[in-house]
Amino acid sequence: MNLLSTAILTTRSDNNDFDIHSVDFLVDGVPLYSATNAHHASLAGRFSSLWVAEANENKVKVLLGESPADLPDNRIGLFVCSRCGSLACGGITFRLTRSANAVRWSKFAYECDNDYTDKEFARYSSIGPFTFNFVAYREAIEGAAASFSGRGP
């Protein structure tokens, strides 16, 4: 199984006038922000200081498979628009599959289009799939959201 951890990611806004603090996801120590080249699209992590705490808490449920996925085909946004947090502007996504004891991230892609029919898989074919122990995964996801909720990890 793979090990998921998180780190605070600091990037600059498009206008380079302020810092954006969000969460990078690391799989077996490898930062996915770098591996996916999310910086080329000025994306931010799914959890960010820019979004209200309640929005971050709702995103936890999606990543745990307890709420509907962001997009059809059980696709979840990993890195999203740094301005609005939406996938409508484009973002890095993956397919989430959950069993009782494990969570799997697979089929990474860049998706951009309001109807999400435009997916670019080829560029991300070497990333994943990743399988995580559900208990450790839950701890990592909840800790990431807590980083920006004011509650601390």
Protein Blocks (a to p, Z undefined) as FASTA:
>chain_A
ZZddddddddddfkopaccddddddeehiafklmnommmnopacfbdfkbcfklmmmmmm
mmnopaccfbghhiacfbdcfklopaknopcdddddddfkbccdehiaddedjklpaccf
klmmmgojddddfklmmmmmmmmmmmmnonoZZ
